[in-house]
Amino acid sequence: MSARGCATANSAMAKYFLHVKVFSRGKGSRVTRAAAYRAGERIRDERTSEVYNYSDRHDVLHKEIVLASQFAGRTDTNWARDRAVLWNAAEHADRRNARLAREVLVTLPPELAPARRTELARTFARELAERYQSAVDLAVHEPRRDSDERHHHAHLLMTAREVTPEGLGRRTALELSGTERYARGLPPSKAELLWMRERWAQVTNQMLRDAGLTERIDHRSYQAQGIDREPVPMMPQKVYYAERASGRAHPVGEAIRARHRERIEARLAGRGALERVLQRQKEEGRRRARKDSARKEALPKKVSRATLTREELNRIRRERYRATAAEQNRKQREQRKANAPEINRKKREWRKAHAEEVNRQQREAYRRRVAARGAVRQGGRIAQTRPARQAAAEEPANRLQGAREHRQESPTREESARRWLKFREQGERAPTAEESARRWVEWRERQNSAAAPANSRDASAGARTGSRGDDEDVEAATRDRRRDNTHGL
């Protein structure tokens, strides 16, 4: 919400500007980056590990964090006076698409001295902190080298939650929904913005009066002040910066200026002509809004990077690389092939310019290879570099980890018992002692038959010996039951 106005005809002209902006993570805003930019500091976002460094800014005249008066002199709220800690807490306090902060941008009267301008901004920041119990990060900026020398302004960045000694608490009254405000007996949120606009005009006029100046500002519209004048249109921020960067008029900006000129001409023609022009421009604005809404609905839904964590961002980067790696490599090969003469020329020039350093590195590498070969011949150990030593030290642990990953899990006692019973049920029945002895005798007979002597005398002697031996073996096998019991036969 913004406004520009002037004082009445009885006092000197002065400019009024107040703009309220909301920082929402759902729209891609990061309050850590906003705070670093406005204060000209370096802040690391602990949620995404991104670092925002604007410490090279030289237009920040004053910066401080203002808290409610009840926390004056207390040490349990020192965490809120640290800019990096405060806004990292705000980033972690809410859900993914939450409203993180609200900024009030005001223009400071150039007629005031620098010290009075700073005091004016500090006074308004104290009132905001007292009314909403929030932390107000105040930053006073002077005009930049390439901007209007009268463009003194202040940024008042407010937390969306109340400050407590334990951290950020509940949402401030300014951030409550209409239902919550009605349940608490509060007026609509528009009343808060109107109070803010009016209070800034009152505080500024009081400071101008104390400085002995006749300039005044008025937060009311020209119509409320009784001035018959067409207000200057508010140019969208993107259009303003696009025109300033390119030095040319933007089509959207030209359309806004054309409608403004048309209203000025209609106002000069009379009230009836002005009403007709206003009605037609409103209808055209509604059609443009519907067309733009339909165009946005047809676009694919985009997820704001500010709502993603560090792990999610890395996962998206890996997926994008895998999807585009082949195409990117092909383009690089084609580019190298198409520009081979130029690439080779640059390589030769670089080699010529860095010949001494390249030759020195090559000589050192050659000496290391010669020393390594000599150490091998002598049976010594080759000196390892630090990465090689680290890899060698980690190799046993890696092997152990791999073995653990591939090793099967040991069975429990119940599983082992079930497996053994299943094996016993599926296995053959164990032979008795007599069966074992009979099998042993049969085996001996087969052995004796295979080793029978060639002549009859030896054969008969061998048969008698074998028969006597078989009887003794049967008797011994029957007598010796311990072997069968020992082996489960």
C-alpha positions as CSV (number, residue, x, y, z in Angstrom):
1,M,0.0,0.0,0.0
2,S,1.5,3.3,-1.0
3,A,0.5,6.9,-1.3
4,R,1.8,10.2,-2.6
5,G,0.4,13.5,-1.7
6,C,1.1,17.1,-0.9
7,A,0.1,19.6,1.7
8,T,-2.7,22.0,1.4
9,A,-2.4,25.3,-0.5
10,N,-1.7,27.2,2.7
11,S,1.7,25.5,3.4
12,A,4.8,24.6,1.4
13,M,4.9,21.5,-0.8
14,A,6.3,18.3,0.6
15,K,6.3,14.7,-0.6
16,Y,4.6,11.9,1.2
17,F,5.6,8.2,0.4
18,L,4.8,5.1,2.5
19,H,4.9,1.6,1.0
20,V,4.2,-1.6,2.9
21,K,5.6,-4.8,1.5
22,V,5.2,-8.4,2.6
23,F,7.9,-11.1,2.5
24,S,6.4,-14.5,1.9
25,R,8.4,-17.7,1.4
26,G,5.7,-18.9,-0.9
27,K,6.5,-16.1,-3.3
28,G,10.2,-16.8,-3.3
29,S,11.3,-14.2,-0.6
30,R,14.0,-14.8,1.9
31,V,14.1,-12.5,4.8
32,T,17.7,-13.2,5.5
33,R,18.7,-11.9,2.1
34,A,16.4,-8.8,2.6
35,A,18.0,-8.0,6.0
36,A,21.5,-8.4,4.7
37,Y,20.8,-6.2,1.7
38,R,19.2,-3.4,3.7
39,A,21.8,-3.4,6.5
40,G,24.8,-3.9,4.2
41,E,26.0,-7.0,6.1
42,R,26.9,-10.6,5.5
43,I,24.3,-13.1,6.7
44,R,24.3,-16.9,6.3
45,D,21.0,-18.6,5.9
46,E,21.1,-21.6,8.2
47,R,18.1,-23.2,6.4
48,T,19.7,-23.3,3.0
49,S,23.4,-22.7,3.8
50,E,23.4,-19.8,1.3
51,V,25.5,-16.7,2.1
52,Y,24.2,-13.2,1.3
53,N,27.1,-10.6,1.4
54,Y,26.3,-6.9,0.9
55,S,29.0,-5.6,3.1
56,D,30.3,-3.5,0.2
57,R,27.4,-1.1,0.4
58,H,28.3,2.5,1.3
59,D,24.9,4.2,1.4
60,V,23.7,2.8,4.8
61,L,23.9,5.7,7.2
62,H,22.3,4.1,10.2
63,K,21.1,0.6,11.2
64,E,19.8,-0.9,14.4
65,I,17.2,-3.3,15.7
66,V,14.5,-1.7,17.7
67,L,12.5,-3.7,20.4
68,A,9.6,-2.8,22.6
69,S,10.4,-0.6,25.6
70,Q,9.7,-3.5,28.0
71,F,12.9,-5.2,26.8
72,A,15.1,-2.2,27.4
73,G,18.2,-3.1,29.5
74,R,17.3,-6.8,29.6
75,T,19.9,-9.4,28.5
76,D,17.5,-12.3,27.8
77,T,16.5,-10.7,24.5
78,N,20.0,-10.0,23.2
79,W,19.4,-12.8,20.7
80,A,16.9,-10.5,18.9
81,R,19.5,-7.7,18.7
82,D,21.7,-9.9,16.6
83,R,20.6,-9.5,13.0
84,A,21.7,-12.9,11.7
85,V,20.2,-14.8,14.7
86,L,16.9,-12.8,14.5
87,W,16.2,-13.4,10.8
88,N,17.4,-17.0,10.8
89,A,14.9,-17.5,13.7
90,A,12.2,-16.0,11.5
91,E,13.1,-18.3,8.6
92,H,12.7,-21.4,10.9
93,A,9.6,-20.2,12.8
94,D,7.0,-20.8,10.2
95,R,5.8,-23.3,7.6
96,R,7.1,-23.6,4.1
97,N,4.9,-20.9,2.5
98,A,4.5,-18.7,5.5
99,R,4.7,-14.9,5.7
100,L,8.0,-14.1,7.3
101,A,8.2,-10.4,7.6
102,R,6.6,-7.1,6.7
103,E,8.5,-4.0,5.5
104,V,7.5,-0.3,5.8
105,L,9.4,1.8,3.3
106,V,9.2,5.6,3.9
107,T,10.7,8.6,2.3
108,L,12.5,11.0,4.7
109,P,12.2,14.8,4.1
110,P,15.4,16.1,2.5
111,E,14.8,19.4,4.2
112,L,15.8,17.8,7.6
113,A,19.4,17.4,8.8
114,P,20.8,13.9,8.7
115,A,20.6,13.5,12.4
116,R,17.0,14.5,12.5
117,R,16.1,12.2,9.6
118,T,17.6,9.3,11.6
119,E,15.8,10.3,14.7
120,L,12.5,10.5,12.7
121,A,12.9,7.0,11.4
122,R,13.9,5.7,14.9
123,T,10.8,7.3,16.5
124,F,8.5,5.6,14.0
125,A,10.3,2.3,14.5
126,R,9.8,2.5,18.2
127,E,6.0,3.1,17.8
128,L,5.7,0.1,15.5
129,A,7.6,-2.1,17.9
130,E,5.5,-0.9,20.8
131,R,2.2,-1.4,19.0
132,Y,2.9,-4.9,17.5
133,Q,5.5,-6.2,20.0
134,S,7.8,-7.2,17.1
135,A,11.4,-6.5,16.3
136,V,11.9,-3.7,13.8
137,D,15.2,-3.8,11.8
138,L,15.8,-0.1,10.9
139,A,18.1,0.9,8.1
140,V,18.5,4.5,6.9
141,H,19.8,4.9,3.4
142,E,21.2,8.0,1.6
143,P,20.7,8.6,-2.1
144,R,22.9,6.6,-4.4
145,R,25.3,8.2,-6.8
146,D,23.1,7.7,-9.9
147,S,19.7,8.5,-8.2
148,D,17.9,11.7,-7.1
149,E,19.8,13.5,-4.4
150,R,16.6,14.0,-2.5
151,H,15.9,10.3,-2.2
152,H,16.6,9.8,1.5
153,H,14.6,6.8,2.7
154,A,14.4,4.3,5.5
155,H,13.5,0.6,5.6
156,L,11.7,-0.8,8.6
157,L,11.7,-4.6,8.5
158,M,9.3,-6.0,11.0
159,T,9.1,-9.6,12.2
160,A,5.8,-11.4,11.6
161,R,5.8,-12.8,15.1
162,E,6.2,-11.2,18.6
163,V,9.5,-11.2,20.3
164,T,9.9,-13.0,23.6
165,P,12.9,-13.9,25.8
166,E,12.4,-17.6,24.6
167,G,12.3,-16.7,20.9
168,L,9.6,-15.7,18.4
169,G,6.1,-16.2,19.8
170,R,2.7,-15.8,18.3
171,R,1.9,-13.8,15.2
172,T,1.5,-10.1,15.6
173,A,-1.9,-8.4,15.4
174,L,-0.9,-7.0,12.0
175,E,-0.6,-10.6,10.6
176,L,-3.8,-12.0,11.9
177,S,-6.5,-13.1,9.5
178,G,-9.9,-11.4,9.3
179,T,-11.6,-14.3,11.3
180,E,-9.0,-14.1,14.1
181,R,-9.2,-10.3,14.3
182,Y,-13.0,-10.5,14.5
183,A,-12.8,-13.1,17.2
184,R,-10.5,-10.9,19.3
185,G,-12.7,-7.8,18.7
186,L,-10.2,-6.0,16.5
187,P,-11.1,-4.0,13.4
188,P,-10.2,-5.2,9.9
189,S,-6.5,-5.2,9.0
190,K,-7.1,-2.2,6.6
191,A,-7.5,-0.1,9.7
192,E,-4.0,-1.0,10.8
193,L,-2.6,0.2,7.4
194,L,-4.6,3.4,7.6
195,W,-3.3,4.1,11.1
196,M,0.2,3.5,9.9
197,R,-0.1,6.0,7.0
198,E,-1.7,8.6,9.3
199,R,0.8,8.1,12.1
200,W,3.8,8.5,9.7
201,A,2.4,11.9,8.5
202,Q,1.9,13.1,12.1
203,V,5.4,12.0,13.2
204,T,7.0,13.6,10.2
205,N,5.1,16.9,10.5
206,Q,6.0,17.1,14.2
207,M,9.7,16.7,13.3
208,L,9.4,19.4,10.6
209,R,7.7,21.6,13.1
210,D,10.5,21.1,15.7
211,A,13.1,21.9,13.1
212,G,11.4,25.2,12.4
213,L,10.4,24.3,8.8
214,T,7.1,25.2,7.2
215,E,6.9,22.1,4.9
216,R,4.2,19.6,5.8
217,I,3.0,16.3,4.3
218,D,-0.5,14.9,4.1
219,H,-1.4,11.2,3.9
220,R,-4.9,11.9,2.5
221,S,-5.7,11.7,-1.2
222,Y,-6.1,14.8,-3.4
223,Q,-9.8,14.4,-3.4
224,A,-10.0,14.2,0.4
225,Q,-7.8,17.4,0.6
226,G,-10.1,19.2,-1.9
227,I,-7.4,19.5,-4.6
228,D,-8.6,19.0,-8.2
229,R,-5.5,17.3,-9.6
230,E,-4.7,13.9,-11.1
231,P,-2.3,12.0,-8.9
232,V,0.9,10.6,-10.3
233,P,0.5,6.9,-11.1
234,M,2.5,4.4,-9.2
235,M,4.9,2.6,-11.5
236,P,5.4,-1.1,-10.9
237,Q,8.8,-1.9,-9.4
238,K,9.8,-4.3,-12.2
239,V,8.9,-1.8,-14.9
240,Y,10.8,1.0,-13.1
241,Y,14.0,-1.0,-12.8
242,A,13.7,-2.4,-16.3
243,E,13.5,1.2,-17.7
244,R,16.4,2.4,-15.5
245,A,18.6,-0.5,-16.6
246,S,17.9,-0.2,-20.3
247,G,17.4,3.5,-20.6
248,R,14.3,3.0,-22.8
249,A,10.6,3.2,-22.1
250,H,8.9,-0.1,-21.3
251,P,5.6,-1.0,-23.1
252,V,3.8,-1.4,-19.7
253,G,5.2,1.9,-18.5
254,E,4.1,3.6,-21.7
255,A,0.6,2.2,-21.3
256,I,0.4,3.5,-17.7
257,R,1.5,7.0,-18.8
258,A,-0.9,7.0,-21.7
259,R,-3.8,6.3,-19.4
260,H,-2.6,9.0,-17.0
261,R,-2.5,11.6,-19.8
262,E,-6.0,10.5,-20.9
263,R,-7.3,11.2,-17.4
264,I,-5.6,14.6,-17.2
265,E,-7.3,15.6,-20.5
266,A,-10.7,14.3,-19.4
267,R,-10.4,16.2,-16.1
268,L,-9.8,19.4,-18.0
269,A,-12.9,18.7,-20.2
270,G,-15.2,18.3,-17.3
271,R,-16.5,15.9,-14.6
272,G,-18.7,14.0,-17.1
273,A,-15.8,13.2,-19.4
274,L,-13.6,12.2,-16.5
275,E,-16.3,9.7,-15.2
276,R,-16.6,8.2,-18.7
277,V,-12.9,7.8,-19.1
278,L,-12.5,6.3,-15.6
279,Q,-15.4,3.8,-16.2
280,R,-13.8,2.7,-19.5
281,Q,-10.4,2.3,-18.0
282,K,-11.8,0.2,-15.2
283,E,-13.5,-2.2,-17.7
284,E,-10.3,-2.4,-19.7
285,G,-8.3,-3.1,-16.5
286,R,-10.7,-5.9,-15.6
287,R,-10.3,-7.5,-19.0
288,R,-6.6,-7.3,-18.8
289,A,-6.7,-8.9,-15.3
290,R,-8.9,-11.8,-16.5
291,K,-6.6,-12.4,-19.5
292,D,-3.5,-12.3,-17.4
293,S,-5.1,-14.7,-14.9
294,A,-6.0,-17.1,-17.6
295,R,-2.4,-17.0,-19.0
296,K,-0.9,-17.7,-15.6
297,E,-3.3,-20.6,-15.0
298,A,-2.1,-22.2,-18.2
299,L,1.5,-22.0,-17.1
300,P,3.1,-25.0,-15.3
301,K,3.1,-24.7,-11.6
302,K,6.5,-23.6,-10.3
303,V,7.8,-24.3,-6.8
304,S,9.6,-21.4,-5.3
305,R,13.3,-22.2,-4.5
306,A,12.9,-20.3,-1.2
307,T,10.5,-23.0,0.0
308,L,13.0,-25.8,-0.6
309,T,15.6,-27.1,1.9
310,R,19.2,-27.7,1.1
311,E,18.6,-31.5,0.5
312,E,15.7,-30.8,-1.8
313,L,17.7,-28.3,-3.8
314,N,20.6,-30.7,-4.2
315,R,18.2,-33.5,-5.3
316,I,16.7,-31.2,-8.0
317,R,20.2,-30.3,-9.2
318,R,21.2,-34.0,-9.5
319,E,18.0,-34.9,-11.4
320,R,18.5,-31.9,-13.7
321,Y,22.1,-32.9,-14.4
322,R,21.2,-36.5,-15.1
323,A,18.4,-35.4,-17.5
324,T,20.6,-32.9,-19.4
325,A,24.1,-34.4,-19.1
326,A,24.1,-36.2,-22.5
327,E,22.8,-33.1,-24.3
328,Q,25.2,-30.8,-22.6
329,N,28.2,-33.1,-23.4
330,R,27.0,-33.3,-27.0
331,K,26.8,-29.5,-27.3
332,Q,30.3,-29.2,-25.7
333,R,31.8,-31.7,-28.2
334,E,30.2,-29.9,-31.1
335,Q,31.4,-26.5,-29.8
336,R,34.9,-27.8,-29.4
337,K,34.8,-29.3,-32.9
338,A,33.5,-26.2,-34.5
339,N,36.0,-23.9,-32.6
340,A,39.0,-26.3,-32.6
341,P,41.4,-23.8,-34.3
342,E,40.6,-21.0,-31.9
343,I,40.7,-23.4,-28.9
344,N,44.1,-24.8,-30.0
345,R,45.4,-21.3,-30.6
346,K,44.4,-20.2,-27.0
347,K,46.0,-23.4,-25.6
348,R,49.3,-22.6,-27.4
349,E,49.2,-19.0,-26.2
350,W,48.5,-20.1,-22.7
351,R,51.3,-22.7,-22.8
352,K,53.7,-20.1,-24.2
353,A,52.8,-17.6,-21.5
354,H,53.1,-20.2,-18.7
355,A,56.0,-22.2,-20.1
356,E,58.2,-21.8,-17.1
357,E,55.6,-22.9,-14.6
358,V,54.5,-25.9,-16.8
359,N,58.1,-27.0,-17.3
360,R,58.8,-26.8,-13.6
361,Q,55.8,-28.9,-12.7
362,Q,56.8,-31.5,-15.3
363,R,60.4,-31.7,-14.0
364,E,59.1,-32.2,-10.4
365,A,56.7,-34.9,-11.6
366,Y,59.6,-36.6,-13.4
367,R,61.8,-36.5,-10.3
368,R,59.0,-38.1,-8.3
369,R,58.6,-40.9,-10.8
370,V,62.3,-41.6,-10.8
371,A,62.5,-41.6,-7.0
372,A,59.5,-44.0,-6.9
373,R,61.1,-46.4,-9.3
374,G,64.4,-46.3,-7.4
375,A,62.6,-47.0,-4.1
376,V,60.9,-50.0,-5.7
377,R,64.2,-51.4,-7.0
378,Q,65.8,-51.1,-3.5
379,G,62.8,-52.7,-1.9
380,G,61.8,-49.6,-0.1
381,R,58.3,-48.1,0.3
382,I,57.2,-45.4,-2.0
383,A,56.4,-42.2,-0.2
384,Q,52.7,-41.7,-0.3
385,T,50.9,-38.5,-0.6
386,R,48.4,-37.4,2.0
387,P,45.3,-38.5,0.0
388,A,47.0,-41.9,-0.7
389,R,47.8,-42.3,3.0
390,Q,44.3,-41.4,3.9
391,A,42.8,-43.9,1.4
392,A,45.2,-46.6,2.6
393,A,44.1,-46.0,6.2
394,E,40.4,-46.1,5.3
395,E,40.7,-49.2,3.2
396,P,40.4,-51.8,6.1
397,A,37.3,-50.0,7.4
398,N,35.8,-49.9,3.9
399,R,36.4,-53.6,3.5
400,L,34.9,-54.4,6.8
401,Q,31.9,-52.3,6.0
402,G,31.5,-54.0,2.7
403,A,31.7,-57.4,4.3
404,R,29.1,-56.4,6.8
405,E,26.8,-55.3,4.1
406,H,27.2,-58.5,2.1
407,R,27.2,-60.9,5.0
408,Q,24.0,-62.7,5.7
409,E,22.3,-62.1,9.0
410,S,22.9,-64.8,11.6
411,P,19.9,-66.9,12.5
412,T,18.3,-66.7,15.9
413,R,18.2,-69.7,18.3
414,E,14.6,-70.5,17.4
415,E,15.4,-70.4,13.6
416,S,18.5,-72.7,14.2
417,A,16.4,-75.2,16.2
418,R,13.7,-75.2,13.5
419,R,16.3,-75.8,10.7
420,W,17.9,-78.7,12.7
421,L,14.5,-80.4,13.3
422,K,13.6,-80.1,9.6
423,F,17.0,-81.6,8.7
424,R,16.4,-84.6,11.0
425,E,12.9,-85.2,9.6
426,Q,14.2,-85.2,6.1
427,G,17.3,-87.3,6.8
428,E,17.6,-91.1,6.8
429,R,17.0,-93.2,9.9
430,A,20.3,-94.1,11.7
431,P,21.3,-97.8,11.5
432,T,21.4,-100.0,14.6
433,A,24.5,-101.7,16.0
434,E,23.8,-105.0,14.2
435,E,23.1,-103.4,10.9
436,S,26.3,-101.4,11.2
437,A,28.3,-104.6,12.0
438,R,26.7,-106.4,9.1
439,R,27.6,-103.6,6.7
440,W,31.2,-103.7,8.0
441,V,31.4,-107.5,7.4
442,E,30.1,-107.2,3.9
443,W,32.6,-104.5,3.1
444,R,35.4,-106.7,4.3
445,E,34.2,-109.6,2.2
446,R,34.3,-107.4,-0.9
447,Q,37.8,-106.3,-0.1
448,N,39.0,-109.8,0.4
449,S,37.4,-111.0,-2.8
450,A,39.1,-108.3,-4.8
451,A,42.5,-109.2,-3.2
452,A,42.2,-113.0,-3.7
453,P,45.6,-114.8,-4.4
454,A,46.4,-116.3,-7.8
455,N,47.3,-119.9,-6.8
456,S,44.9,-122.3,-5.0
457,R,47.1,-122.9,-2.0
458,D,47.3,-119.2,-1.2
459,A,43.6,-118.9,-2.1
460,S,42.5,-121.6,0.4
461,A,44.8,-120.3,3.1
462,G,43.5,-116.8,2.4
463,A,39.9,-118.1,2.6
464,R,40.5,-119.8,5.9
465,T,42.2,-116.7,7.2
466,G,39.5,-114.6,5.9
467,S,36.8,-116.7,7.4
468,R,38.4,-116.7,10.8
469,G,39.0,-113.0,10.5
470,D,35.4,-112.4,9.6
471,D,34.1,-114.2,12.6
472,E,36.5,-112.3,14.8
473,D,35.5,-109.0,13.2
474,V,31.8,-109.8,13.7
475,E,32.3,-110.7,17.3
476,A,34.5,-107.6,17.9
477,A,32.0,-105.4,16.2
478,T,29.1,-106.8,18.2
479,R,31.2,-106.5,21.4
480,D,32.3,-102.9,20.8
481,R,29.1,-100.9,21.0
482,R,30.9,-97.7,22.0
483,R,31.9,-96.9,18.4
484,D,28.2,-97.1,17.3
485,N,27.0,-95.1,20.2
486,T,29.7,-92.5,19.7
487,H,28.8,-92.0,16.0
488,G,25.1,-92.4,16.4
489,L,24.8,-95.6,14.5
